[in-house]
Amino acid sequence: MTWIRRVTTCAVAVLVVVAGTATPVSAAPTARLINPVPDERFHIFDVSEGGYVLGYPTTSGHFSPTLWHDGTLTTITTSGRATAVNDSGTVAGTRYVGEQARATLWSANGTPTDVAPAGAQDSWALALNDRGQAVIGYTLPGEIGTSASRLALRTGDTLTDIPLAAGVTVGQLTYSSSHATVMLTDSGVVAVNGRSLAQGIGVPFVWAAGVRTDLLPVVGPNGLINDINEAGQVLAATGTSPTRTAVWQAGTVRWLTDLASNGYSLGQGINEAGAIAGSSDNWYGQSRATLWPSATSKPIDLGTLPVGGPSSAHDVNDRGEVVGSSNILLSGRRAVFWGTDRRALELPSIPSGRSGDAQWLTNAGLIAGSDTGANSADRGLVWIVTR
């Protein structure tokens, strides 16, 4: 599936969890805690099916993107920003050369390849896929700003223009935000969360086979694309309350049904079969982790942990497993894994953890998220579920 960058502030810690299959668990899963960068906070902002976790230590600023894979941390660069990682560990981002931003792709060991368009003033690699294609945002000399006024799809050494609507720009990955600006499928479909500065609104659109389709008429101003799969199903949420979520595919729009007919549905992740994970309010007005097996299916309330309060789901893999979080009465929030039997499994956490959240889930069972420790510093966590 296409991974959305959900940004988390956290200190680096990797928690490896061995859990049983989605059956009743009679004892706590065994866990091994690794802390490769002690006492540092860490933003996780992308995870790939290859098991690569991309982030950066906040004590080093935004300019030291770091790649975690199988227990090893690799600093990609000390002078740049990163936005995405693919299954082979290739990282897309920006390298700073003097005052100029240069779109760059790095190999998993940190070797850079400059992919800045000829004649560009500043440029940023905003997304990439497993075919090696990348979406490049850039400005030309005389154009001022840190957002791209132009977009192109890079295939090999060829750039294909992705036209923007008048007045629309595309920012880099915003580290304080929970959403990506650009997503790219292996089939070359591009989903973009653009912005009109003059109107002060978000402008989401999809570009495929040379055609741009604006989703503003579907989800309204400040609507947001949350995810896209290889079938071209685009998960887009409205920017107005109550939030509603549409699944757009080749011009057809289907709205997700909510649990209690109160209108609220928030789809966060979609897998390759079209199953959607997110949240919806139940009849008591409580947010519940929700699974839609398809865009036209009735929602399934995934429930909460015992003595649980509100819950939410963030991602679903191609096995139909789901991750998210559940509040526990008087005990904060816990990261949760729901197996195919829909039973909630609390994921082990750091000592004094009280704000756990699982946000990414690969088909192999790698989960990434965060928790907040006793010193109120969030830590990036990785769980490995053995089925």
C-alpha positions in Angstrom: 0.0 0.0 0.0 1.1 3.6 -0.2 2.3 4.9 3.1 1.1 8.2 4.4 3.5 10.1 6.6 1.9 10.6 9.9 4.3 12.6 12.0 5.1 11.8 15.6 7.4 13.6 18.1 9.4 11.0 20.0 12.7 9.9 21.5 14.2 7.0 19.6 13.4 3.6 21.1 12.7 0.4 19.3 10.4 -2.1 21.0 10.3 -5.5 19.4 7.2 -7.5 20.4 6.6 -11.1 19.9 2.9 -11.8 20.1 0.7 -14.8 19.2 -1.7 -14.9 16.3 -5.0 -13.1 16.7 -6.3 -15.4 19.4 -6.9 -14.8 23.1 -3.6 -13.9 24.8 -3.2 -15.6 28.2 0.1 -13.9 29.1 1.8 -10.6 28.1 3.8 -10.8 24.9 7.6 -11.0 25.4 9.3 -7.8 24.5 12.9 -6.6 23.9 13.5 -2.8 24.2 16.3 -1.3 22.2 17.3 2.4 22.7 19.9 3.1 20.0 20.0 6.9 20.6 19.5 7.4 24.3 17.6 10.4 25.6 16.9 11.8 22.2 13.5 12.6 20.8 12.7 11.3 17.3 10.1 12.1 14.7 8.9 9.1 12.7 7.3 10.2 9.4 7.4 7.3 7.0 7.5 3.4 7.1 7.9 1.1 4.1 6.9 -2.5 3.4 10.6 -3.3 3.3 10.8 -2.6 7.1 12.5 0.8 6.8 11.5 3.4 9.3 12.4 7.0 8.5 12.6 9.8 11.0 15.0 12.3 12.6 16.2 13.1 16.1 14.9 16.4 17.1 17.9 17.3 19.2 19.8 17.4 15.9 17.1 19.5 14.2 15.4 18.7 10.9 18.7 18.3 9.1 19.7 14.8 10.1 17.2 12.3 8.7 17.8 8.9 10.0 16.8 5.4 8.7 16.1 2.5 11.0 16.2 -1.0 9.6 16.4 -4.3 11.5 18.0 -2.7 14.6 20.5 -0.5 12.7 20.3 3.3 12.5 21.8 5.1 9.5 22.2 8.9 9.3 21.2 9.7 5.7 22.6 13.3 5.8 23.5 16.0 8.2 22.4 18.8 5.9 19.0 18.1 4.5 15.4 16.9 5.0 13.7 13.7 4.0 10.1 13.0 3.1 9.7 9.3 2.1 11.3 5.9 2.0 10.5 3.0 -0.4 10.7 -0.8 0.1 14.4 -0.9 -0.9 15.4 1.8 1.5 15.8 4.6 -1.0 15.0 7.9 0.6 13.6 11.0 -1.0 14.2 14.5 0.2 16.3 17.6 0.0 20.0 18.3 0.4 21.2 21.9 1.2 24.1 23.2 -0.8 24.8 26.6 0.4 21.6 28.6 0.3 20.1 26.2 -2.3 17.8 23.3 -1.7 18.5 20.4 -4.1 16.1 17.5 -4.7 18.0 14.3 -3.7 17.5 10.6 -3.6 19.7 8.6 -1.1 20.4 4.9 -1.1 19.9 3.1 2.2 23.5 3.6 3.1 23.3 7.3 2.6 24.8 7.7 -0.9 23.1 10.8 -2.5 21.9 11.2 -6.1 21.1 14.8 -7.2 17.7 14.9 -9.0 17.2 18.6 -9.1 15.7 19.8 -12.4 18.0 21.7 -14.7 17.6 25.4 -14.2 15.6 25.1 -10.9 16.2 27.6 -8.1 15.2 25.3 -5.3 13.8 21.8 -5.5 12.5 19.0 -3.3 11.9 15.3 -3.8 8.5 15.0 -2.3 7.5 11.3 -2.9 8.9 8.2 -4.5 7.7 4.7 -5.4 9.2 1.2 -5.7 9.9 1.7 -9.4 12.3 4.5 -8.6 10.0 7.2 -9.9 9.9 10.4 -7.8 7.7 13.5 -7.6 9.9 16.6 -7.7 8.7 20.0 -6.6 10.7 23.1 -7.6 10.8 26.8 -8.2 12.5 28.8 -11.0 14.9 31.7 -10.5 12.9 34.8 -9.4 10.2 32.7 -7.7 10.4 33.2 -3.9 9.2 30.9 -1.2 9.8 27.5 0.4 6.9 25.8 -1.4 6.9 24.3 -4.9 5.2 26.3 -7.6 5.9 23.5 -10.1 5.6 19.7 -9.9 7.1 17.0 -12.1 7.2 13.2 -12.2 10.7 11.9 -12.6 11.1 8.6 -14.5 14.8 7.9 -15.1 16.1 11.2 -16.4 12.8 12.2 -17.9 10.6 14.8 -16.2 6.8 14.9 -16.9 5.1 18.1 -15.9 2.2 17.8 -13.4 0.3 21.1 -13.9 -0.9 23.0 -10.8 -4.1 25.1 -10.7 -3.5 28.8 -10.7 -2.2 30.1 -7.4 -1.7 26.6 -5.9 1.6 25.6 -4.4 2.8 22.4 -2.7 4.8 22.4 0.5 7.4 20.0 1.7 6.5 17.5 4.3 5.5 19.5 7.3 7.1 18.0 10.4 4.4 19.5 12.8 1.6 18.1 10.6 0.2 14.6 10.4 -0.2 14.4 6.7 1.9 14.1 3.6 1.7 16.7 0.9 2.4 14.2 -2.0 1.8 10.4 -2.4 2.9 8.3 -5.4 1.8 4.8 -6.3 3.9 2.3 -8.3 1.6 2.8 -11.2 2.5 6.5 -11.3 -0.7 8.0 -9.9 0.0 11.1 -7.9 -2.1 12.4 -5.0 -1.4 15.9 -3.8 -2.5 18.1 -0.9 -1.9 21.5 -2.4 -2.7 24.9 -1.0 -4.0 28.1 -2.4 -2.3 30.9 -0.5 -4.5 33.6 -1.9 -7.7 31.8 -0.8 -6.1 30.3 2.3 -7.5 26.8 1.6 -6.3 23.3 1.0 -6.6 22.1 -2.6 -6.4 18.3 -3.0 -6.0 16.8 -6.4 -5.1 13.6 -8.3 -2.9 13.3 -11.4 -2.9 10.2 -13.5 -2.0 9.5 -17.1 -1.5 13.2 -17.8 -4.9 14.3 -16.4 -5.4 16.3 -13.2 -8.6 15.9 -11.3 -9.4 18.4 -8.6 -11.1 16.9 -5.5 -12.1 20.3 -4.1 -15.7 19.9 -5.5 -15.8 16.5 -3.6 -14.4 17.2 -0.1 -14.6 21.0 -0.1 -12.0 23.6 1.1 -9.3 22.2 3.3 -10.3 18.7 2.5 -7.4 16.3 2.7 -6.2 13.2 0.9 -5.2 10.7 3.6 -4.1 7.7 1.6 -4.2 6.0 -1.9 -3.7 2.4 -3.0 -2.4 0.8 -6.2 -5.9 0.5 -7.5 -6.2 4.3 -7.6 -8.7 4.4 -4.7 -8.1 7.8 -3.0 -9.2 8.2 0.6 -10.1 11.9 1.1 -11.7 13.6 4.1 -13.8 16.8 4.2 -12.4 19.8 6.0 -15.7 20.6 7.6 -17.5 19.2 10.7 -18.6 16.5 11.0 -15.8 15.0 9.1 -16.9 12.7 6.3 -14.6 10.5 4.2 -15.0 9.8 0.5 -13.3 7.0 -1.6 -12.7 8.5 -5.0 -11.7 6.2 -7.9 -11.6 7.2 -11.6 -14.3 9.8 -11.1 -16.6 7.7 -8.9 -17.2 8.9 -5.4 -18.4 6.6 -2.6 -19.0 8.0 0.9 -18.2 5.8 4.0 -21.1 4.9 6.1 -20.7 5.8 9.8 -21.6 3.7 12.9 -24.4 5.8 14.3 -25.8 7.8 11.3 -24.4 11.1 12.8 -22.3 11.8 9.8 -18.8 11.4 11.3 -16.4 9.0 9.5 -12.7 9.5 9.3 -10.8 7.0 7.0 -7.0 7.0 7.7 -5.6 4.1 5.8 -6.6 1.9 2.8 -5.1 -1.4 1.8 -4.8 -2.9 -1.7 -8.1 -4.7 -1.4 -9.9 -1.4 -0.6 -10.4 -2.1 3.2 -10.3 1.1 5.2 -9.2 1.8 8.8 -10.3 4.8 10.7 -12.8 6.0 13.3 -16.5 6.8 13.7 -18.7 7.7 16.6 -21.0 5.1 18.1 -24.6 5.8 19.3 -23.2 7.2 22.6 -21.0 9.7 20.8 -17.8 7.9 21.6 -15.1 7.6 18.9 -14.5 4.0 18.0 -11.8 2.3 15.9 -13.6 1.3 12.8 -12.9 -1.0 9.8 -14.7 -0.7 6.5 -14.1 -3.9 4.5 -14.8 -1.9 1.3 -16.0 1.6 0.4 -19.6 0.2 0.2 -19.5 -2.0 3.3 -21.1 -1.4 6.6 -18.6 -0.2 9.2 -17.3 -2.7 11.8 -16.8 -1.4 15.4 -13.4 -2.8 16.4 -14.1 -1.9 20.1 -11.6 -1.0 22.8 -9.3 -2.5 25.3 -10.9 -3.7 28.6 -12.1 -0.7 30.6 -11.5 1.2 27.5 -12.6 4.7 26.4 -12.5 6.1 22.9 -10.4 4.2 20.3 -9.2 5.0 16.8 -7.6 3.0 14.0 -4.9 4.4 11.7 -3.7 1.7 9.3 -4.8 -1.6 7.8 -2.5 -4.0 6.0 -3.3 -6.4 3.2 -4.0 -9.2 5.7 -6.8 -7.1 7.1 -5.0 -6.5 10.4 -5.4 -3.0 12.0 -3.4 -0.8 14.3 -4.4 2.2 16.3 -5.0 3.2 19.9 -7.4 2.8 22.8 -7.9 4.9 25.9 -8.0 3.1 29.2 -10.0 4.6 32.1 -7.7 6.7 34.3 -4.6 5.1 32.6 -4.0 7.1 29.5 -3.8 5.7 25.9 -2.4 2.4 24.7 -1.2 1.3 21.3 -3.3 -1.5 19.9 -3.1 -4.3 17.3 -6.3 -5.9 16.0 -5.8 -9.2 14.4 -8.1 -10.8 11.8 -10.4 -12.0 14.5 -10.9 -8.4 15.5 -9.7 -8.8 19.1 -7.7 -5.9 20.5 -4.2 -6.7 21.6 -2.5 -4.1 23.8 1.1 -3.6 22.6 3.8 -3.5 25.3 5.4 -0.1 25.8 8.1 1.8 27.7 8.0 2.2 31.4 5.5 4.8 32.5 4.1 5.0 29.0 0.8 6.7 29.0 0.1 8.0 25.5 0.7 5.1 23.1 -0.3 5.1 19.5 0.4 2.7 16.6 0.2 4.4 13.3 1.8 2.2 10.6 1.5 -1.6 9.9 3.3 -3.6 7.2 2.2 -6.9 5.8 5.1 -8.5 7.5 3.9 -7.4 10.9 6.1 -4.4 11.6 4.3 -1.7 13.5 5.5 1.8 14.1 4.2 4.4 16.5 5.0 6.3 19.7 4.4 6.7 23.4 5.1 9.3 26.0 7.4 8.5 28.9 7.7 9.8 32.5 9.6 12.9 31.3 6.8 13.8 28.9 9.1 13.1 25.9 7.5 11.1 23.1 9.5 8.1 21.9 9.3 6.5 18.5 8.5 2.8 18.9 8.7 -0.2 16.6 6.9 -3.5 17.3 7.3 -6.7 15.4 4.3 -9.0 15.7 4.9 -12.7 15.2 1.7 -14.4 14.2 
